[in-house]
């Protein structure tokens, strides 16, 4: 695994070049970074990722075009980084440029006894970086959902959006959901997601992540049942639910329904996985030019390289001529004599 200090050193050296790199087609999206801990015990370090996820989800459900947090975490994993690497602001800006974001939310938090204080800032990167606002909120450890909502309400007017109506989530369910999101072990994740929906039966985001985990572990029947119920709903992670259901339908051969689901996922929130899903579907239909365009878009996200490489290899195989050319200088075989 790469050391955090080595990664920061690399960004310090290369960040000027990355700032000049061309942006992807989705460069107006917002990227929310996990918050850095400025003060507090080691037992509270989970809050950094947790608060970042909570802010991201609160903005997503209100229609803010964002880079999925999963893409950022996938990039960390792809580069061999720890789940919550320590970046300078300059490094965050450079990474956001590389991943195709047009603005970022970044910040820090401190924990004292049973209270949390979070300080965030919104920075636009359309041209030179410009801070659009900076806000601070505090709350008790059992009131994190309320604090996240207040931070969201600071951000949304600056982003030109209005808050969507959301039912409040019980503190125990919210913490279980966040802990499920940040856990490394799949079994632990499942325990937390099931706990969240047991406490809060209408917790759609937790249901969505449970369904995706079930799908990834080949428990497709239960995953499909959950995702079918979520399909008409508007919730922060709807783009993941629709994309996962699209993958299920694709494997079942329901091509038209799968395409509709991938396209609906992209309308909810653009992700590399939805473009990869569309590319796989188009490859099966032998629409290779369209598939190549979808893979090109997916590649611009900078994540999911293994899946992209797999589809790209299949594209190259299908584009290859049906017959290999004869070696240079080989004599042509005369036709067989007719009787």
N, C-alpha and C positions, 0 to 999 in steps of 0.2 A: 504493500500500500504506500502511496506517496505521502510524504510528510507534509503537514500543513504549512510549515515554514518554507519548504521548497516551493509549494504552490504559490504562496504570497510573493516569494522572490521572483518567480516566473512572471507573475502579473505585473510586478514593479518594473521589470525589464521590457515586457511586450505590450503593456497597456497603451502606450502612445500609438502603436501600430494597430491595435484592435479598435481604438477609437476612430481610426480612419477606414476601417473595413466597411464594405458595402453592407447595407442592412437587408434583411430578408423581406419577403413580400408582406409580412405581418408586423412591420416595424412600429405600428401605433399601439401595440398591446402593452399592458402594464405587467411588470414583474414584481412580485412581492417576495422579499427576502426574509428568511427567519431572523428574528430579532436577536441581538447580541446581549449577553448578560453582563451588566456593569457592576452589579453587586448582588450578593445572595449566596446561599449554600449550594453545594453540588446537587443536592436533591431537587433543586428548582430549575436545573438546566433544561429539563424537558419543556419548560414554558417558552423558551426561545422559538423552537420549531412550532410549538402549539399555538402561540399567538400569531405567528406568521401564517399558519394554515387557517386560523380562525378569521383573520382580516381578509385573506384571499377569498374564503368562502362567502363572507358577508358582502364583499364587493361583487363577486361573480353572480350571485342571485339577483342583484340589482342591475345586471346587464352591462357591467364594465368589461370591455374586451381585454382578457388577461391571458398571459402565458400560464398554462396549467402548472401548479406546484409540482405535479408528477414529472413534468419535463425537467424542472430544475433538479429534483432529486435523482432522476434518471441520469442526468449529466454528471452529478456528483459521483454516482455509482460507476458510470462509464469511465470516468477519469481516475477511479481508485481513491476517491476522497472520503474522509469521514462524513457522516450524515450532516453535520453542522460545522463546516469549515469556518475558520476565522479569516475574514476578508477585510481589507481596508476599503474605504468608500471608493477610492480610485479603482480598486480591483473589481468592486461590485458594478461600477459603471462600465468598465471594460467588458466584463462577462455579460452584462445585459445587452451591450451592443453586439457581442458575438452571437448571442442567442436570438437576436432580432427583436428586442423590446424597445419601445419608444419612451418609456418612463418607468421609474421604479418607486416602490415604497420600501424604505429601510429604516432601521432604528435600533433602540436598545431598551432594556427593561431592568428594573432592580426589585429585589424582594427584601422586605424588612418585616420580620415577625409573620403576621398573617395577611399582609397587604402587598400588592403589586403596583408598580408605577411603570407605565410604558410611554416612551417618547418616540414618535415616528416623524418622518419627513417624506414629502412627495417631490421627486426630482424629474423634470422633463429633460429629455435628451434630443429634442428636435433642434439640432445645431449644438451650440455650447450648452452644457448642463446648467439648468436653472431650477432653483428651489421654488416650488409653487406653494409650499406651506409647511408648517411644523406645528405639531400638537402634542400635548401631554395629558394623559388620563391616569387616574388611580382607582383601585378597587380592592375589595377583599378577595382572598383566594377563591371564595365560593361565588364571586360575582364576575367572573371573567367574561361570561357571555354578554353581560350588560356593558362592560368596559369595551369589548370589541365592537358592540353596536354604536357606542359613542364615537369611537375612532372612525368607524365607517361613515358616520354622519358628518364628520369633519371633511372626509375625503370626497364624498360623492358630489357636493356642489362644485368643487373645483374640477372634477372630472365630467361635469355636465350631466349627472344622473340623479335620479330620485330613489330613495330607499324603497325596496319591495317589501310587501307585508310578510312578516315572518312570525310564526308562533314562537314564543319564548321556549327555551330548552332548559330542562332541569339541570342544575349544576353537576350532579353525579353522572347524568347521561352525556353531557358535554365533555367532561373530563375523560370518560371511558372512550368516547369517540376519538378525541385528540390522542390519547395514549395508544389507541389502535392504529392511528395514522402513523405514529412515529416509531412503533415497535419494529424490531428487525425480524423476530421469529413469527412465522405464519400462524402457528398455533396460538401464540399470545395475541396476535392481531384478531383472530377469530373470537377468542374469549372476550376481548374488549368490545368488539362490534356487537356481539350477541348481548352483552351486558347493556350496551347503550340502547338497543331497540327493546330490550326487556323493560328498562326503566321508562323509555319514551317510545311507545309503539309507532308513533307517526314521524320518527326521525329518519327522513328520507335519505339524507346523505349517509348515515350509518348503514341503512339497508343497502344502498348502492355499493358501498365498499365491501360489505359482507358478500353480496352477489358476485362482485368481481373476484374476490378471494376464492369463492366456491368455483367459479369458472376456471380460474388459473390452476386449481387443484383437481380439475376434471369431474367436479360434482355439478354437471351441467343441468340436470333436471331441477334441482332446487334453485340454482342461479336463474334459470329461465323463468321460473314461477315468480320470483321476486321482481325481476326486471320487467315482466309483463305488467305487473301491478304499478310499477313506477313510471311506465312509458308515457302516460298522458300528463304527468306532473311537472311542475316547474320548481326545481330545487338547484342548489349551487352545483352539484356534481352530475346534473342531467346529461352533460356531454359524455361523461364516462359511462353512465348507465346505457345510453342509447348506442354508443360505440360497442360496448360489450355485447349487447343484445344483437347488434349487427353482425358481430363475429360468430355468434351462435347460429344465426340464420344462414350465414354464408356457409358454415360447415354442414348445415342441414340441406344445402342446395337451394334455399329460397332466395334466389338472386335478386329479384325485384324488391322484396321486402328488405333484404340486407342493404341494398343501395339506398333505399329511402331512409333507413336508420342511420347510415353513415352520414348522409347529407343533413339529416335532422341534428345529428351530433355536432357537425361543423357550424350549424346556425347557432347552437347553444354556446359553443366555445371551441375555437379551432385548436386542433391537437394533431401531433404527428401520427398517432395511432389511427385516427379516423382516415387520414390520407393514405396510410399504409393499407388499411382495410379496403378502401376503394381500389387501390392499385391491385391487390390480390384478386378482387372480384373481376376487374377488367382483364387481368392476365388470363383468368379462367374463360372469359368470353373472347379471348384472342384479340382484344382491342389494345394492342401493344403500345401504340403511340399515346393513347390516353393514360395508360398505366404508367408510362415513363414520365409523363407530366406530373402525375400524382406523387410519384417517388421523388421527383425533383423538389416539389414543395415540401414533402416530408423531410427531406435531407436538410432543408434550410433551417429546420428547428434545432439542428445540432444534437439530437438525441436519438435513441432507439436504433443505433447503427446496426446491431445484429439483425433486427427484423428488416431493415432497409436493404442490407447486403444480401439477405436471403431472397427477397423479391427481385432485386437487381440481377442476381445470378440466374434466376428463372427467366427473366426477360432476355438476357443475353443468350441463354440456351435456345429459346424459342425464335430468336432473330437469326440464329446461325443457319446456314444453308442446310437443306435436308441431306445433301450428299457432300462428303468431303472432296475437295479437288484432288486430282491425281498428282503424284509427285512430279516435279519439273523434269522433263526429258523422258517420261515414261511413254512408251509407244502405245498408240491406240490399238485396242483389240479389234481384229476384223470380225465382221458379222458371221454368225454361224451359217454354214452352207445350208441352202434349202434342199429338201429332198426332190 
